[in-house]
Amino acid sequence: MSTTLIRNVWIGLFLCFGIVADARAAGNFSITQAEDSITVADIKEHVNVLASDTFEGREAGSQGGMAAGVYLGEQYQKLKLAGGTKDNRYYQSFNGNYRNILGVIRGTDPILGDEVVMVSAHYDHVGYGNSGNSRGPTGYIHNGADDNASGTAALIELAAAISNLNTPPRRTILFALWDAEEKGLWGSEHWIKSPTVPRDKVKMLINVDMIGRLRRGVLTCYGARTIPGLRRIISDNNHVESLKLDYTWELPDNSDHWPFLQRQVPAMMFHTGLHNDYHTPADDLDKLNYDGIRDITRLMFHVTWDLANREEITPFRRSVLGETVAVQKQTERGLPPRPSRLGVRWSEVDAPSPGIRVDQIRPGSAAARAGLVVGDVIVEVGGTAVTKGSDFLVAVLAAASPTDFVIRRGEDPEPKTITVALDGTPTRLGISWRIDPADPGCLVLTRVVPGSPAGQAGLRLNDRIYKIGEREVADFETIGGDAFYQTPQLELLVERHGFLKSVDIQIPELPNR
């Protein structure tokens, strides 16, 4: 060990046994300034220290692991966090040389201040590796840059951003750096059995484990169904459209959120996925996506601050423990396509006499029964002129049955009217939906009809609608079709892959019968 490292260990021992004075967030940053303070440069600085050979892979209980704990305690002290143990210390020791590192920003609300939002990451790794924890080769330093120097650096940056805000949180925020996760979740398991705050006061744990390999922008969010409405909270706070959130129903048992879920304490985890370097000496600094870590940390900042300040955090959903990926796939499969109302293949006819030419007719279809023939050019449906394919699709979908089609046939200069008994039921918008008990106040799309106004506006299967016009979906006593037809142009607030955006839809006039 270097002289500097030995000096830091002695500082750490002082921190471990010395009482740290209480402190509250006392900065002068706005929310925007605090977000901007989370930078790639600062994240790199922490990761470079934690994943250096100096700490010899940060194995729990080893000299390197203890030294890493010293460094992290120093970061808490610089931020003037309060000690998170019952006697206001940073270090919660267990099983000999293992230490959780706990820092607190006290909530100031007279009612909500004793409620707690926890943010956690494990800071240990596997040292030199062995046959039980390494994918090889063993005997070499496993620096664990992604696992989990990335998450540890994110937590420190998040704590710094919140501690620098000009307004303290309403709820208490407890930052927990777990030791001995790699030995079997020992640190988080110890805390949940010997909590430093009443366990029933913990309203949410946000765990972060391996967020350093963001690929194709996909961030996995485990546990977003553990309280009703958490998905909306996370999506509301995602300000980066390229960050695509995968809200899986899977609840893995291999990280520090799991001891909390087992006790029905709401918990979730951010994760960017496993890779070939996982638990090998190749999990190094040069492989990390630092821009991705920054974006994820900023998302964590906004979600944590939201949870710490909202009026109410809903209780644990017990049914989440029975929800599986298989059930998710079945639920999100969607409805089968609607049958064709007319039963034709068609193409557009250009000027000077635009319309829709019938190229093929399915036997037994509405078109066949009505006497349409190949080559007919449809120019009007239910009183609505159709000169483009998009207009034609919308008119046919929305038309009542029977309805009149005006056509041109052959060389006859006079238009001809044919009454068609269309199959199926009319749809003006072109969507079907379901309700999700884990995400109240939204409509989950189970079908988007191709060519419909919704389809032409770009809506997709499993999009989530949160607002119709200016009204939240939650504000409607019941949702029927009329909710969408108040104005000819409809604005929807839609979530897709964890990002909210506005979608404008032109609602067609009802065709005449």
TACOR-V284137 format. One record per residue. PHI is phi in degrees with one decimal (* if undefined). PSI is psi in whole degrees, -180 to 180 (NA if undefined). OMEGA is omega in whole degrees, 0 to 359 (* if undefined). Layout:
phi->{PHI & PHI}
psi->{PSI & PSI}
omega->{OMEGA & OMEGA}
This chain:
phi->{* & -74.2 & -59.9 & -62.0 & -64.9 & -61.2 & -59.5 & -65.4 & -62.7 & -65.2 & -60.5 & -62.7 & -64.4 & -63.0 & -64.1 & -63.3 & -102.3 & -91.3 & -77.8 & -96.9 & -64.2 & -64.0 & -151.8 & -126.6 & -57.4 & -144.5 & -96.0 & -134.5 & -85.4 & -78.3 & -58.5 & -63.4 & -65.2 & -65.2 & -60.3 & -66.0 & -73.3 & -84.3 & -122.3 & -60.8 & -60.8 & -68.8 & -61.1 & -58.9 & -58.6 & -67.9 & -64.4 & -60.4 & -72.7 & -66.0 & -99.8 & -83.7 & -61.7 & -55.1 & -90.2 & 51.1 & 83.7 & 53.5 & -63.1 & -57.4 & 85.9 & -83.6 & -59.2 & -64.1 & -64.8 & -63.8 & -64.7 & -61.2 & -62.8 & -62.0 & -56.5 & -71.0 & -61.3 & -62.5 & -64.3 & -59.3 & -65.1 & -61.0 & -82.1 & 59.9 & -71.3 & -73.6 & -66.2 & -98.4 & -83.5 & -65.0 & -106.5 & 63.9 & -100.7 & -84.4 & -103.1 & -107.0 & -83.3 & -158.8 & 49.2 & 92.4 & -94.9 & -88.8 & -145.8 & -77.3 & -121.2 & -122.2 & -129.4 & -133.7 & -114.2 & -72.0 & -75.0 & -110.0 & -72.7 & -63.8 & -101.7 & -92.3 & -62.0 & -90.4 & -80.3 & -129.9 & -108.2 & -104.4 & -124.2 & -139.1 & -157.2 & -89.7 & -105.7 & -82.9 & -139.0 & -109.3 & 65.2 & -92.1 & 78.0 & -145.2 & -64.5 & -91.6 & -131.4 & -120.4 & -90.5 & 88.5 & -76.4 & -86.2 & 87.7 & -116.0 & -63.5 & -101.4 & -76.3 & 56.9 & -63.2 & -79.9 & -109.5 & -136.3 & -60.7 & -62.5 & -68.6 & -64.7 & -61.9 & -61.3 & -63.1 & -63.2 & -64.5 & -62.8 & -61.5 & -64.8 & -62.2 & -70.4 & -67.1 & -93.8 & -70.2 & -82.0 & -129.9 & -73.2 & -72.6 & -74.9 & -93.1 & -74.2 & -114.4 & -110.0 & -97.3 & -120.5 & -104.1 & -87.1 & -101.8 & 59.8 & -63.5 & -69.9 & -92.1 & 125.5 & 62.0 & -64.8 & -66.3 & -68.8 & -64.7 & -63.9 & -64.7 & -66.8 & -85.2 & -130.7 & -67.4 & -93.1 & -133.5 & -55.7 & -61.1 & -73.7 & -89.4 & -79.1 & -90.6 & -168.3 & -110.5 & -105.8 & -99.1 & -131.5 & -142.4 & 62.9 & -116.9 & -95.5 & -123.5 & -61.4 & -126.5 & 55.5 & 75.1 & -91.4 & -114.8 & -82.3 & -116.4 & -85.8 & 84.2 & -70.3 & -105.2 & -76.7 & -131.8 & -61.1 & 90.2 & -66.1 & -58.5 & -63.8 & -60.7 & -64.5 & -64.8 & -56.7 & -101.1 & -91.8 & -103.2 & -119.0 & -62.6 & -73.7 & -86.5 & -98.9 & -91.5 & -98.9 & -86.6 & -73.9 & -86.3 & -64.4 & -123.8 & -67.6 & -105.4 & -110.9 & -146.0 & -77.7 & -74.0 & -64.8 & -57.7 & -73.0 & -61.8 & -60.4 & -98.0 & 60.4 & -96.9 & -55.8 & -154.0 & -142.9 & -144.2 & -97.7 & -160.7 & -104.9 & 101.9 & -76.9 & -159.4 & -66.4 & -89.2 & -57.7 & 54.3 & -133.6 & -64.5 & -85.2 & -77.6 & -120.6 & -60.2 & -70.7 & -92.0 & -82.6 & -98.4 & -71.6 & -61.8 & -63.9 & -60.3 & -60.1 & -63.5 & -67.7 & -63.9 & -65.5 & -60.8 & -58.2 & -58.3 & -67.0 & -65.2 & -61.5 & -65.8 & -59.9 & -62.8 & -73.1 & -125.7 & -73.1 & -62.7 & -144.8 & -112.4 & -66.8 & -76.7 & -60.2 & -91.2 & -63.8 & -66.6 & -61.7 & -70.5 & -104.0 & -89.3 & -122.6 & -63.5 & -62.7 & -65.2 & -59.3 & -61.5 & -66.7 & -66.6 & -91.2 & -66.3 & 88.2 & -82.0 & -66.0 & -60.6 & -69.3 & -65.3 & -63.0 & -77.9 & -108.9 & 85.7 & -130.8 & -99.9 & -146.5 & -146.7 & -79.1 & -106.2 & -76.4 & -60.0 & -86.3 & -123.9 & -68.8 & 173.4 & -119.2 & -86.9 & -81.4 & -101.9 & -156.7 & -126.5 & -78.0 & -57.8 & 81.1 & -77.7 & -59.0 & -63.9 & -65.6 & -64.9 & -81.5 & 94.9 & -64.7 & -129.7 & -59.0 & 102.3 & -57.5 & -115.1 & -84.1 & -116.6 & -155.3 & -128.9 & 57.6 & 87.8 & -104.6 & -66.1 & -125.2 & -109.3 & -127.4 & -60.2 & -64.3 & -65.8 & -61.7 & -59.7 & -63.4 & -64.7 & -66.6 & -64.4 & -89.1 & -69.7 & -72.9 & -128.5 & -77.4 & -143.9 & -91.7 & -108.1 & -101.3 & -129.9 & -110.1 & -128.7 & 57.4 & -91.1 & -64.3 & -74.7 & -92.0 & -62.7 & -123.2 & -103.5 & -125.3 & -89.1 & -118.9 & -88.8 & -69.2 & -80.6 & 73.2 & -111.6 & -67.7 & -142.4 & -84.8 & -97.9 & 93.6 & -132.8 & -125.9 & -150.3 & -131.7 & -103.6 & -111.9 & -62.4 & -84.1 & -138.4 & -63.7 & 83.5 & -145.1 & -112.3 & -96.9 & -72.7 & -101.8 & -162.8 & -125.1 & -73.8 & -57.5 & 84.1 & -73.8 & -54.1 & -65.5 & -64.8 & -67.9 & -80.3 & 99.3 & -66.1 & -133.7 & -53.9 & 75.0 & -59.4 & -118.1 & -97.4 & -106.5 & -136.2 & -116.5 & 64.6 & -93.8 & -102.6 & -67.2 & -55.4 & -62.9 & -81.9 & -83.0 & -65.9 & -139.1 & -112.5 & -122.6 & -59.1 & -62.1 & -60.9 & -96.0 & -114.0 & -76.8 & -135.7 & -69.1 & -120.0 & -111.1 & -109.6 & -115.6 & -97.3 & -123.7 & -107.5 & -138.2 & 54.5 & 81.4 & -126.9 & -94.2 & -148.0 & -89.5 & -124.9 & -98.7 & -129.9 & -85.4 & -91.6 & -73.5 & -65.4 & -68.5 & -62.0 & -71.3 & -76.2}
psi->{143 & 163 & -41 & -42 & -43 & -42 & -43 & -34 & -41 & -39 & -42 & -39 & -37 & -44 & -37 & -42 & -12 & 144 & 133 & 132 & 149 & 149 & 154 & 159 & 128 & 46 & -166 & 23 & 143 & 173 & -44 & -43 & -38 & -43 & -45 & -22 & -13 & 103 & 158 & -40 & -45 & -40 & -45 & -41 & -46 & -45 & -40 & -36 & -52 & -35 & 22 & 158 & -22 & -37 & 2 & 40 & 4 & 36 & 135 & 132 & -13 & 170 & -43 & -41 & -42 & -42 & -39 & -40 & -36 & -49 & -43 & -37 & -38 & -38 & -43 & -43 & -40 & -35 & -5 & 38 & 149 & 152 & 142 & -1 & 174 & -26 & 29 & 33 & 166 & -32 & 126 & 102 & 150 & 152 & 42 & -108 & 11 & 144 & 120 & 151 & 117 & 125 & 151 & 142 & 117 & 138 & 147 & -5 & 132 & -23 & -45 & -8 & -26 & -2 & 153 & 133 & 125 & 143 & 130 & 157 & 147 & 140 & -8 & 163 & -153 & 14 & -122 & -1 & 150 & 179 & -19 & -19 & -1 & 146 & 3 & 161 & 147 & 167 & -1 & 153 & 128 & 102 & -20 & 50 & -45 & -41 & 91 & 44 & -32 & -49 & -36 & -44 & -39 & -43 & -43 & -44 & -40 & -46 & -39 & -44 & -45 & -38 & -20 & 1 & 150 & -4 & 128 & 159 & 158 & -44 & 160 & 140 & 122 & 120 & 120 & 119 & 113 & 142 & 160 & 29 & -39 & -13 & 0 & 38 & 34 & -39 & -49 & -35 & -39 & -43 & -43 & -27 & -26 & 66 & 148 & -7 & 156 & 129 & -34 & -8 & -10 & 110 & -20 & 138 & 126 & 107 & 144 & 122 & 114 & 79 & 22 & -2 & 52 & 122 & 133 & 22 & 9 & 121 & 120 & 133 & 102 & 141 & 14 & -5 & 11 & -23 & 146 & 133 & -1 & -37 & -43 & -40 & -47 & -47 & -39 & -30 & 6 & 109 & 10 & 106 & -31 & -11 & 106 & 117 & 126 & 102 & 75 & 151 & -5 & 141 & 85 & 152 & 20 & 20 & 180 & -1 & -24 & -46 & -29 & -47 & -36 & -30 & 13 & 38 & 124 & 133 & 149 & 168 & 139 & 141 & 138 & 9 & 156 & 169 & 174 & -20 & -3 & 127 & 42 & 165 & -10 & -2 & 82 & 174 & -39 & -9 & -7 & 149 & 94 & -34 & -39 & -44 & -42 & -48 & -40 & -40 & -40 & -39 & -46 & -40 & -50 & -40 & -45 & -45 & -39 & -51 & -35 & -13 & -7 & 160 & -40 & 141 & 120 & 155 & 172 & 137 & 105 & -30 & -15 & -28 & -16 & 2 & 129 & 168 & -35 & -43 & -40 & -46 & -41 & -43 & -38 & 6 & -32 & 170 & 156 & 158 & 148 & 142 & 152 & 135 & -30 & -42 & 41 & 155 & 145 & 169 & 158 & 143 & 129 & 172 & 158 & -7 & 75 & 155 & -165 & 114 & 134 & 118 & -26 & 145 & 129 & 130 & 138 & -1 & 173 & -40 & -42 & -43 & -33 & -12 & 13 & 148 & 157 & 133 & -20 & 144 & 115 & 126 & -12 & 138 & 115 & 34 & -1 & 123 & 138 & 104 & -14 & 154 & -37 & -40 & -41 & -47 & -46 & -42 & -43 & -42 & -37 & -13 & 142 & 170 & 133 & 163 & 158 & 133 & 132 & 127 & 160 & 135 & 123 & -137 & -1 & 121 & -16 & 129 & 153 & 139 & 129 & 132 & 128 & 127 & 95 & 147 & 156 & -169 & 153 & 150 & 122 & -34 & -42 & 32 & 153 & 158 & 167 & 168 & 141 & 115 & -22 & -10 & 66 & 153 & 24 & 160 & 123 & 121 & 125 & -12 & 137 & 117 & 124 & 136 & -10 & 167 & -40 & -43 & -42 & -26 & -9 & 7 & 150 & 163 & 134 & 3 & 152 & 125 & 123 & -27 & 141 & 110 & -128 & -2 & 136 & 142 & -36 & -20 & -13 & 133 & -43 & 153 & 114 & -179 & -33 & -24 & -24 & -7 & 29 & -29 & 156 & -22 & 125 & 133 & 125 & 144 & 117 & 138 & 131 & 123 & 37 & 13 & 133 & 136 & 159 & 136 & 125 & 135 & 132 & 120 & 122 & 152 & 149 & 124 & 153 & 153 & NA}
omega->{180 & 178 & 180 & 181 & 178 & 178 & 181 & 177 & 178 & 175 & 180 & 178 & 177 & 179 & 183 & 186 & 179 & 179 & 180 & 183 & 176 & 180 & 176 & 177 & 185 & 179 & 179 & 181 & 165 & 177 & 180 & 179 & 179 & 177 & 182 & 180 & 176 & 190 & 175 & 182 & 181 & 178 & 178 & 182 & 180 & 182 & 180 & 177 & 187 & 184 & 177 & 178 & 182 & 183 & 170 & 175 & 171 & 178 & 181 & 177 & 180 & 177 & 179 & 177 & 178 & 180 & 176 & 177 & 176 & 180 & 183 & 174 & 177 & 178 & 177 & 182 & 178 & 181 & 181 & 173 & 172 & 173 & 186 & 176 & 182 & 178 & 172 & 174 & 176 & 192 & 173 & 184 & 176 & 176 & 177 & 188 & 181 & 184 & 163 & 181 & 191 & 176 & 189 & 162 & 187 & 172 & 186 & 181 & 183 & 180 & 186 & 188 & 180 & 170 & 191 & 166 & 181 & 171 & 187 & 173 & 174 & 183 & 179 & 172 & 191 & 176 & 178 & 179 & 173 & 185 & 182 & 185 & 182 & 173 & 172 & 356 & 178 & 180 & 177 & 180 & 173 & 188 & 176 & 180 & 176 & 185 & 0 & 173 & 180 & 180 & 179 & 177 & 178 & 180 & 180 & 178 & 177 & 179 & 179 & 181 & 182 & 181 & 180 & 179 & 181 & 177 & 178 & 180 & 176 & 176 & 175 & 175 & 180 & 178 & 185 & 172 & 187 & 172 & 172 & 173 & 183 & 178 & 178 & 179 & 186 & 183 & 180 & 177 & 177 & 182 & 184 & 176 & 179 & 187 & 179 & 168 & 179 & 186 & 181 & 176 & 179 & 184 & 178 & 169 & 172 & 180 & 180 & 185 & 178 & 177 & 187 & 183 & 178 & 181 & 182 & 176 & 188 & 176 & 180 & 178 & 175 & 172 & 180 & 178 & 184 & 168 & 178 & 174 & 183 & 179 & 179 & 180 & 181 & 182 & 177 & 186 & 175 & 183 & 182 & 185 & 181 & 177 & 186 & 185 & 177 & 181 & 181 & 175 & 180 & 175 & 182 & 183 & 189 & 174 & 197 & 171 & 190 & 178 & 178 & 180 & 178 & 178 & 179 & 169 & 183 & 182 & 176 & 179 & 170 & 187 & 179 & 171 & 177 & 182 & 185 & 180 & 182 & 179 & 171 & 176 & 183 & 177 & 189 & 188 & 187 & 181 & 189 & 173 & 187 & 175 & 178 & 178 & 179 & 182 & 179 & 179 & 178 & 174 & 178 & 179 & 182 & 180 & 180 & 182 & 177 & 181 & 182 & 187 & 181 & 185 & 185 & 170 & 185 & 184 & 183 & 175 & 182 & 182 & 180 & 183 & 178 & 181 & 186 & 177 & 178 & 177 & 178 & 180 & 179 & 182 & 186 & 181 & 178 & 180 & 176 & 180 & 173 & 175 & 179 & 180 & 185 & 176 & 179 & 161 & 189 & 173 & 180 & 174 & 183 & 175 & 14 & 181 & 186 & 178 & 182 & 182 & 177 & 182 & 181 & 181 & 179 & 179 & 178 & 182 & 177 & 180 & 180 & 181 & 183 & 178 & 173 & 180 & 177 & 182 & 174 & 176 & 181 & 181 & 182 & 176 & 178 & 179 & 179 & 178 & 180 & 179 & 179 & 180 & 181 & 178 & 181 & 181 & 181 & 182 & 180 & 181 & 185 & 187 & 170 & 180 & 0 & 178 & 184 & 172 & 172 & 185 & 166 & 183 & 176 & 182 & 182 & 181 & 183 & 175 & 182 & 178 & 178 & 177 & 185 & 173 & 184 & 177 & 176 & 183 & 180 & 170 & 181 & 185 & 176 & 178 & 166 & 185 & 174 & 176 & 179 & 182 & 178 & 183 & 183 & 180 & 175 & 174 & 179 & 185 & 179 & 176 & 171 & 185 & 178 & 178 & 179 & 175 & 178 & 179 & 180 & 178 & 176 & 177 & 184 & 173 & 178 & 166 & 180 & 179 & 180 & 180 & 174 & 189 & 180 & 186 & 172 & 175 & 181 & 182 & 179 & 175 & 173 & 179 & 173 & 181 & 183 & 180 & 185 & 192 & 182 & 181 & 180 & 175 & 187 & 175 & 179 & 170 & 190 & 174 & 174 & 180 & 173 & 178 & 181 & 176 & 180 & 178 & 179 & 181 & 173 & 180 & 183 & 169 & 176 & 177 & 175 & 177 & *}
